[in-house]
């Protein structure tokens, strides 16, 4: 299990903002679930529309998995000794060899 802080981070309430609908020029039918790119402070981020009314669009810049505990169901297929190259490089190499 991966706690939110170790996964996609805690949910940040300040990442949810209400934006004037007129900022979405050229988009006639804005619906919850739609995603747009936004730029703030020189950083491009993906925002998801969570609510729409006649005056405002509420967008959420949190990752969809932010604040969620992640659980994985895995099955180990094989265990093998590391190759000499893997030991020298400090990481595993895939079927195609090293790609760095």
C-alpha positions in Angstrom: 0.0 0.0 0.0 1.3 3.5 -0.9 0.1 6.4 1.2 -0.9 9.6 -0.6 2.3 11.5 0.5 4.4 8.8 -1.2 2.2 8.5 -4.3 0.6 11.5 -6.0 0.6 13.7 -3.0 -2.0 15.0 -0.6 -5.1 16.6 -2.1 -4.5 20.4 -2.1 -7.7 22.4 -1.7 -5.9 25.5 -3.0 -5.5 23.7 -6.4 -9.3 24.0 -6.9 -10.2 27.4 -8.4 -13.2 29.2 -9.8 -12.4 30.8 -13.2 -14.6 33.2 -15.1 -16.3 31.4 -17.9 -15.1 34.0 -20.4 -11.6 32.7 -19.9 -12.7 29.6 -22.0 -13.0 31.5 -25.3 -13.8 29.2 -28.2 -15.2 26.5 -26.0 -19.0 26.5 -26.2 -20.0 23.4 -24.2 -17.9 23.1 -21.1 -18.8 20.0 -19.1 -17.5 18.5 -15.8 -14.7 16.0 -16.5 -13.3 18.0 -19.4 -9.6 18.7 -19.1 -7.6 21.7 -20.2 -4.0 22.9 -20.0 -3.4 25.9 -17.9 -0.3 28.0 -17.4 0.6 29.6 -14.0 3.9 30.9 -13.0 5.6 29.6 -16.1 4.4 26.1 -15.4 1.9 24.2 -17.6 -0.5 22.0 -15.7 -3.6 19.9 -16.5 -6.8 20.9 -14.9 -10.1 19.1 -14.7 -13.5 20.8 -14.8 -15.5 19.8 -11.7 -18.4 22.3 -11.9 -19.9 24.8 -14.4 -22.4 27.5 -14.1 -23.3 30.6 -16.2 -20.6 32.7 -14.7 -17.8 30.4 -13.5 -16.0 27.2 -14.3 -14.5 25.3 -11.3 -11.2 23.5 -12.2 -9.1 21.2 -10.1 -5.3 21.0 -10.7 -4.8 18.1 -8.4 -3.8 14.8 -10.0 -6.9 12.5 -10.1 -5.1 10.1 -7.6 -4.0 12.9 -5.2 -5.1 12.1 -1.6 -5.8 8.5 -2.4 -4.1 5.5 -0.8 -2.8 3.3 -3.7 -3.1 -0.5 -3.5 -1.4 -2.8 -6.0 -2.1 -6.4 -6.7 1.1 -7.9 -8.1 2.4 -11.4 -8.9 6.1 -12.1 -8.9 6.9 -14.0 -12.1 10.5 -14.7 -11.6 13.4 -14.2 -9.3 17.0 -14.2 -10.6 20.4 -13.1 -9.7 21.6 -9.7 -11.0 23.9 -9.7 -14.0 27.4 -8.2 -13.7 26.3 -5.2 -15.8 23.2 -4.6 -13.5 25.4 -4.7 -10.4 27.9 -2.2 -12.0 25.1 0.1 -13.1 23.0 -0.3 -9.9 19.8 -1.1 -11.6 18.0 -3.8 -13.6 18.3 -4.0 -17.4 15.2 -5.0 -19.4 15.0 -7.7 -22.1 16.6 -5.2 -24.7 19.6 -4.5 -22.4 20.5 -1.1 -21.1 18.9 2.0 -22.6 20.6 5.0 -20.9 
